[in-house]
Amino acid sequence: MKTTLEISTPLLRRAKKLALREGTTLRSLVEEGLAQALSNRSAPANKIPPLVVVKGSGLSRDFAEGGWEKIRDALYEGRGA
């Protein structure tokens, strides 16, 4: 499909030089850049959720010893798992 774009002169000059240096076309370079921009924007951001801090003094006495298995078993108790 043909379309018309207005691109700043300095950017267009840089793009043409790069295309020439890499032995490709301006069209290919523009398509590659557009595809990359779309991919970056559509991909979900790998954001780290905020750290949740609660008041207290750590694990209760029931879970202070026994490790993750004891906590997991209590969480799933009565759920058929």
N, C-alpha and C positions, 0 to 999 in steps of 0.2 A: 504494500500500500504506500502511496506517495503522500507526503505531508510536507509542510513548510515550518521550519523552526527559526527563530531568531536567536542567534548565539553571539555572545560578545566576541569582538574581533580578536582580542588577545587569546581567549580560550580556543577559538577556532584555529588560529595559527598554531598553537601548541598541539592541538589534536591532529592537524594535518602533518606536522613534523613527525609526531609519534607514529602515525600511520605509515608514512614514508619509510621511517627508520625500521619499523617492524615488518614492512612488506605486506601491509594489509590495506584495506580501504577505510575511508572515513566512515562510511556506512557501517561496516563491521565493528569499528571502534565505538560508534554511538550506540549500536544495538547491544554490544557487550556491557557498556556502562549503564545503559537503561535497565538491562536485565539484572545486573548486580544491585542497582539501587532498589528495584522492586523486590528482589529477594531479601535484601537487608530490612526493608520496611515491613514485609509481610511475615517474616520469621518472628516467632515470639521471643521477646527479650528474656535473657537468662538472668532475671533479677533475683537477688537473694532476699527472701522475706525478712522483715525486721525481726530482730532478736526480741523474744518475749521474756520479760523478767517479772517474777512474782515475789511477793514477800514470803518469808518463812525461813525455816532453818534446814532445808534439804528434805531428804526422804524421811518418811515416818519410820518408827521403829520396826514396823512390820516388813518394810522393804529395804532397810538399811543394809541388810546382808541377804544374799541370795541371787543377786545379779538380775540381768534383764529377763531371764526365763521366768523368775518368780513374778515380776511385774506383768509380763505378757500373759501369764496364766491367769492372774487376777483380772486383767482387763477382759479376757475372753470367757471368764467363768460364767456358765449358764447360757452361753451362746451356741453351743453345739460344735465348737471348733476344737 
